[in-house]
Amino acid sequence: MSAIICFDIRNFTTHVSHHSSQDKGEIFKVIEDIFKSLEKAIKTSRTMIGIKGKTFVNHTGDGFVAIFYDKGRSLQSLIVASLVASDVDNLLEEYNNNIKNDMNLKYISPLDYGIGIHRGGVNKIKYRPEYPLESSMIGFVGHVINLSNRVQESTKDHTFQIICTKKVHDDAISVINDKHRETVKKYFTELDKHKFRGMNKPITLFGVQIDFAEKFESNMLNSFETKNRKLKTGP
């Protein structure tokens, strides 16, 4: 089972098309800084919760998909989303303030963003394309990836920049010490059930506070990786 983050910048294409040719570098720098923020957030999250597992990231223009594996990855994905959101808030605020007096962009909606997180099974595919012949490619397919993107799109209808499904919420809470669970739950707000295209039943969503990672402490965590090692190797 994997946790999947879908991140998207809104109004990016419109801003690119309206920037004068000499100013396009400013908006592309925003995207570059966001991708750097993701890399930093993944490294920080591993330190915070003691996880070293691989993370697959696919950058798609002005957004990205990040896939986290196995037990504890739901919590890691929430921490990464929180860290990225905090940086993105600052980056977009600075950018949007800088363009207020630009006549080409003055009446265009400012840059905004959304983050959606879901959890489920994905299939990894390795293939060797015709070009470049020396490189193998890795891809991931699964309905949960599409659904995480639809969760991301649902942030347009809410005041939360980060929204996760109940599966992510419940899995993350399951690795929190009992005495800290109620504290951690305060950083989530249960939203109405949503019916998404391709799903038979509506699912429950949770809004996540941006400062989730800032408030999280390692002593809140169960030592789930130690427990898993004991189960595999015996006493």
Contacts in CASP RR format, 6 or more apart in sequence:
PFRMAT RR
TARGET T0000
AUTHOR 0000-0000-0000
METHOD contacts of the structure
MODEL  1
MSAIICFDIRNFTTHVSHHSSQDKGEIFKVIEDIFKSLEKAIKTSRTMIG
IKGKTFVNHTGDGFVAIFYDKGRSLQSLIVASLVASDVDNLLEEYNNNIK
NDMNLKYISPLDYGIGIHRGGVNKIKYRPEYPLESSMIGFVGHVINLSNR
VQESTKDHTFQIICTKKVHDDAISVINDKHRETVKKYFTELDKHKFRGMN
KPITLFGVQIDFAEKFESNMLNSFETKNRKLKTGP
1 70 0 8 1.000
1 73 0 8 1.000
1 119 0 8 1.000
1 120 0 8 1.000
1 121 0 8 1.000
1 171 0 8 1.000
2 67 0 8 1.000
2 68 0 8 1.000
2 69 0 8 1.000
2 70 0 8 1.000
2 73 0 8 1.000
2 119 0 8 1.000
2 120 0 8 1.000
2 121 0 8 1.000
2 122 0 8 1.000
2 144 0 8 1.000
3 67 0 8 1.000
3 68 0 8 1.000
3 73 0 8 1.000
3 74 0 8 1.000
3 76 0 8 1.000
3 77 0 8 1.000
3 117 0 8 1.000
3 118 0 8 1.000
3 119 0 8 1.000
3 120 0 8 1.000
3 168 0 8 1.000
3 171 0 8 1.000
4 65 0 8 1.000
4 66 0 8 1.000
4 67 0 8 1.000
4 68 0 8 1.000
4 77 0 8 1.000
4 117 0 8 1.000
4 118 0 8 1.000
4 119 0 8 1.000
4 120 0 8 1.000
4 122 0 8 1.000
4 144 0 8 1.000
4 145 0 8 1.000
4 148 0 8 1.000
5 64 0 8 1.000
5 65 0 8 1.000
5 66 0 8 1.000
5 67 0 8 1.000
5 68 0 8 1.000
5 77 0 8 1.000
5 80 0 8 1.000
5 81 0 8 1.000
5 115 0 8 1.000
5 116 0 8 1.000
5 117 0 8 1.000
5 148 0 8 1.000
6 64 0 8 1.000
6 65 0 8 1.000
6 115 0 8 1.000
6 116 0 8 1.000
6 117 0 8 1.000
6 145 0 8 1.000
6 148 0 8 1.000
6 149 0 8 1.000
6 151 0 8 1.000
6 152 0 8 1.000
7 34 0 8 1.000
7 38 0 8 1.000
7 63 0 8 1.000
7 64 0 8 1.000
7 65 0 8 1.000
7 66 0 8 1.000
7 81 0 8 1.000
7 84 0 8 1.000
7 113 0 8 1.000
7 114 0 8 1.000
7 115 0 8 1.000
7 116 0 8 1.000
7 152 0 8 1.000
8 62 0 8 1.000
8 63 0 8 1.000
8 113 0 8 1.000
8 114 0 8 1.000
8 149 0 8 1.000
8 152 0 8 1.000
8 153 0 8 1.000
9 30 0 8 1.000
9 31 0 8 1.000
9 34 0 8 1.000
9 62 0 8 1.000
9 63 0 8 1.000
9 111 0 8 1.000
9 112 0 8 1.000
9 113 0 8 1.000
10 109 0 8 1.000
10 111 0 8 1.000
10 112 0 8 1.000
10 113 0 8 1.000
10 114 0 8 1.000
10 156 0 8 1.000
11 108 0 8 1.000
11 109 0 8 1.000
11 110 0 8 1.000
11 111 0 8 1.000
11 112 0 8 1.000
12 27 0 8 1.000
12 31 0 8 1.000
12 62 0 8 1.000
12 111 0 8 1.000
13 62 0 8 1.000
14 108 0 8 1.000
14 109 0 8 1.000
15 27 0 8 1.000
15 99 0 8 1.000
15 105 0 8 1.000
15 108 0 8 1.000
15 111 0 8 1.000
16 24 0 8 1.000
16 27 0 8 1.000
16 28 0 8 1.000
18 104 0 8 1.000
18 105 0 8 1.000
18 108 0 8 1.000
19 25 0 8 1.000
19 26 0 8 1.000
19 27 0 8 1.000
19 104 0 8 1.000
19 105 0 8 1.000
20 104 0 8 1.000
23 102 0 8 1.000
26 95 0 8 1.000
26 98 0 8 1.000
27 95 0 8 1.000
27 111 0 8 1.000
30 91 0 8 1.000
30 92 0 8 1.000
30 95 0 8 1.000
30 111 0 8 1.000
31 61 0 8 1.000
31 62 0 8 1.000
31 63 0 8 1.000
33 87 0 8 1.000
33 91 0 8 1.000
34 63 0 8 1.000
34 84 0 8 1.000
34 87 0 8 1.000
34 88 0 8 1.000
34 91 0 8 1.000
35 59 0 8 1.000
35 64 0 8 1.000
37 83 0 8 1.000
37 84 0 8 1.000
37 87 0 8 1.000
37 88 0 8 1.000
37 91 0 8 1.000
38 57 0 8 1.000
38 64 0 8 1.000
38 66 0 8 1.000
38 80 0 8 1.000
38 84 0 8 1.000
40 83 0 8 1.000
40 87 0 8 1.000
41 79 0 8 1.000
41 80 0 8 1.000
41 83 0 8 1.000
41 84 0 8 1.000
41 87 0 8 1.000
42 55 0 8 1.000
42 57 0 8 1.000
42 66 0 8 1.000
42 80 0 8 1.000
44 79 0 8 1.000
44 83 0 8 1.000
44 213 0 8 1.000
45 51 0 8 1.000
45 76 0 8 1.000
45 79 0 8 1.000
45 80 0 8 1.000
45 83 0 8 1.000
45 213 0 8 1.000
46 52 0 8 1.000
46 53 0 8 1.000
46 76 0 8 1.000
48 79 0 8 1.000
48 213 0 8 1.000
48 216 0 8 1.000
48 218 0 8 1.000
49 72 0 8 1.000
49 75 0 8 1.000
49 76 0 8 1.000
49 79 0 8 1.000
49 218 0 8 1.000
49 221 0 8 1.000
50 218 0 8 1.000
50 225 0 8 1.000
51 72 0 8 1.000
51 73 0 8 1.000
51 76 0 8 1.000
51 225 0 8 1.000
53 69 0 8 1.000
53 70 0 8 1.000
54 69 0 8 1.000
55 66 0 8 1.000
55 67 0 8 1.000
55 68 0 8 1.000
55 69 0 8 1.000
56 66 0 8 1.000
56 67 0 8 1.000
56 138 0 8 1.000
56 139 0 8 1.000
56 140 0 8 1.000
57 64 0 8 1.000
57 65 0 8 1.000
57 66 0 8 1.000
57 67 0 8 1.000
58 64 0 8 1.000
58 65 0 8 1.000
58 66 0 8 1.000
58 139 0 8 1.000
58 140 0 8 1.000
65 145 0 8 1.000
65 148 0 8 1.000
65 149 0 8 1.000
66 77 0 8 1.000
66 80 0 8 1.000
67 122 0 8 1.000
67 140 0 8 1.000
67 145 0 8 1.000
68 74 0 8 1.000
68 76 0 8 1.000
68 77 0 8 1.000
68 80 0 8 1.000
71 175 0 8 1.000
71 224 0 8 1.000
71 225 0 8 1.000
71 228 0 8 1.000
72 171 0 8 1.000
72 172 0 8 1.000
72 175 0 8 1.000
72 224 0 8 1.000
73 119 0 8 1.000
74 117 0 8 1.000
74 119 0 8 1.000
74 167 0 8 1.000
74 168 0 8 1.000
74 169 0 8 1.000
74 171 0 8 1.000
74 172 0 8 1.000
75 171 0 8 1.000
75 172 0 8 1.000
75 175 0 8 1.000
75 176 0 8 1.000
75 221 0 8 1.000
77 117 0 8 1.000
77 164 0 8 1.000
77 168 0 8 1.000
78 117 0 8 1.000
78 162 0 8 1.000
78 164 0 8 1.000
78 168 0 8 1.000
78 172 0 8 1.000
78 208 0 8 1.000
78 212 0 8 1.000
78 213 0 8 1.000
79 212 0 8 1.000
79 213 0 8 1.000
79 216 0 8 1.000
80 213 0 8 1.000
81 115 0 8 1.000
81 116 0 8 1.000
81 117 0 8 1.000
81 162 0 8 1.000
81 164 0 8 1.000
81 208 0 8 1.000
81 212 0 8 1.000
82 162 0 8 1.000
82 208 0 8 1.000
82 209 0 8 1.000
82 210 0 8 1.000
82 211 0 8 1.000
82 212 0 8 1.000
82 213 0 8 1.000
82 214 0 8 1.000
82 216 0 8 1.000
83 213 0 8 1.000
84 115 0 8 1.000
85 113 0 8 1.000
85 115 0 8 1.000
85 161 0 8 1.000
85 162 0 8 1.000
85 210 0 8 1.000
86 210 0 8 1.000
86 211 0 8 1.000
86 213 0 8 1.000
86 214 0 8 1.000
88 113 0 8 1.000
89 161 0 8 1.000
89 210 0 8 1.000
92 110 0 8 1.000
92 111 0 8 1.000
92 112 0 8 1.000
92 113 0 8 1.000
95 111 0 8 1.000
96 110 0 8 1.000
96 111 0 8 1.000
99 105 0 8 1.000
99 106 0 8 1.000
99 110 0 8 1.000
100 106 0 8 1.000
113 161 0 8 1.000
114 152 0 8 1.000
114 155 0 8 1.000
114 156 0 8 1.000
114 161 0 8 1.000
114 162 0 8 1.000
115 152 0 8 1.000
115 155 0 8 1.000
115 161 0 8 1.000
115 162 0 8 1.000
115 163 0 8 1.000
116 148 0 8 1.000
116 149 0 8 1.000
116 151 0 8 1.000
116 152 0 8 1.000
116 154 0 8 1.000
116 155 0 8 1.000
116 162 0 8 1.000
116 163 0 8 1.000
116 164 0 8 1.000
117 148 0 8 1.000
117 151 0 8 1.000
117 162 0 8 1.000
117 163 0 8 1.000
117 164 0 8 1.000
117 165 0 8 1.000
117 168 0 8 1.000
117 208 0 8 1.000
118 144 0 8 1.000
118 147 0 8 1.000
118 148 0 8 1.000
118 151 0 8 1.000
118 164 0 8 1.000
118 165 0 8 1.000
118 167 0 8 1.000
118 168 0 8 1.000
119 144 0 8 1.000
119 165 0 8 1.000
119 167 0 8 1.000
119 168 0 8 1.000
119 171 0 8 1.000
120 144 0 8 1.000
120 167 0 8 1.000
121 142 0 8 1.000
121 144 0 8 1.000
122 140 0 8 1.000
122 141 0 8 1.000
122 142 0 8 1.000
122 144 0 8 1.000
122 145 0 8 1.000
123 140 0 8 1.000
123 141 0 8 1.000
123 142 0 8 1.000
124 138 0 8 1.000
124 139 0 8 1.000
124 140 0 8 1.000
125 138 0 8 1.000
125 139 0 8 1.000
125 140 0 8 1.000
125 141 0 8 1.000
126 136 0 8 1.000
126 137 0 8 1.000
126 138 0 8 1.000
126 139 0 8 1.000
127 136 0 8 1.000
127 137 0 8 1.000
127 139 0 8 1.000
128 135 0 8 1.000
128 136 0 8 1.000
128 137 0 8 1.000
129 135 0 8 1.000
129 137 0 8 1.000
143 198 0 8 1.000
147 165 0 8 1.000
147 196 0 8 1.000
147 199 0 8 1.000
150 196 0 8 1.000
150 197 0 8 1.000
151 163 0 8 1.000
151 164 0 8 1.000
151 165 0 8 1.000
151 196 0 8 1.000
151 205 0 8 1.000
152 163 0 8 1.000
154 163 0 8 1.000
154 194 0 8 1.000
154 205 0 8 1.000
155 161 0 8 1.000
155 162 0 8 1.000
155 163 0 8 1.000
158 191 0 8 1.000
158 207 0 8 1.000
160 189 0 8 1.000
160 191 0 8 1.000
160 207 0 8 1.000
160 208 0 8 1.000
161 210 0 8 1.000
162 207 0 8 1.000
162 208 0 8 1.000
162 209 0 8 1.000
162 210 0 8 1.000
162 212 0 8 1.000
163 191 0 8 1.000
163 205 0 8 1.000
163 206 0 8 1.000
163 207 0 8 1.000
163 208 0 8 1.000
164 188 0 8 1.000
164 205 0 8 1.000
164 206 0 8 1.000
164 207 0 8 1.000
164 208 0 8 1.000
165 203 0 8 1.000
165 204 0 8 1.000
165 205 0 8 1.000
165 206 0 8 1.000
166 203 0 8 1.000
166 204 0 8 1.000
166 205 0 8 1.000
166 206 0 8 1.000
168 206 0 8 1.000
169 188 0 8 1.000
169 206 0 8 1.000
172 184 0 8 1.000
173 181 0 8 1.000
173 184 0 8 1.000
173 185 0 8 1.000
175 221 0 8 1.000
175 222 0 8 1.000
175 224 0 8 1.000
176 184 0 8 1.000
176 220 0 8 1.000
176 221 0 8 1.000
176 222 0 8 1.000
177 219 0 8 1.000
177 220 0 8 1.000
177 221 0 8 1.000
177 222 0 8 1.000
180 219 0 8 1.000
180 220 0 8 1.000
183 220 0 8 1.000
184 216 0 8 1.000
184 220 0 8 1.000
187 208 0 8 1.000
187 209 0 8 1.000
187 211 0 8 1.000
187 212 0 8 1.000
187 215 0 8 1.000
188 206 0 8 1.000
188 207 0 8 1.000
188 208 0 8 1.000
188 209 0 8 1.000
189 206 0 8 1.000
189 207 0 8 1.000
189 209 0 8 1.000
190 204 0 8 1.000
190 205 0 8 1.000
190 206 0 8 1.000
190 207 0 8 1.000
191 204 0 8 1.000
191 205 0 8 1.000
191 206 0 8 1.000
191 207 0 8 1.000
192 205 0 8 1.000
193 202 0 8 1.000
193 203 0 8 1.000
193 204 0 8 1.000
193 205 0 8 1.000
194 202 0 8 1.000
194 203 0 8 1.000
194 205 0 8 1.000
195 201 0 8 1.000
195 202 0 8 1.000
196 202 0 8 1.000
196 203 0 8 1.000
209 215 0 8 1.000
END
